[in-house]
């Protein structure tokens, strides 16, 4: 499927639904969700700040625990060059 998308050989010519399906198959469906407009609760934002502090201190076990707690609350942490963002899980 990836090869077809790269070569522009997607049935119907629209790669978006195919890519969305592929990302869902590998557990990355939140990448297709827009970040704008999602209301983030204060507790989740505080946890994200704690996670960043743990990462800065190279306490990766604690950072992973916080990420897992955020997931339990319904949030995915999306790390980028601009810093982390919380995205609601689908």
PyMOL commands that set and color helices and strands:
alter all, ss='L'
color gray80, all
select helices_A, chain A and resi 2-7+11-13+15-25+29-32+42-56+60-72
alter helices_A, ss='H'
color red, helices_A
select strands_A, chain A and resi 75-78+85-88
alter strands_A, ss='S'
color yellow, strands_A
deselect
rebuild
show_as cartoon
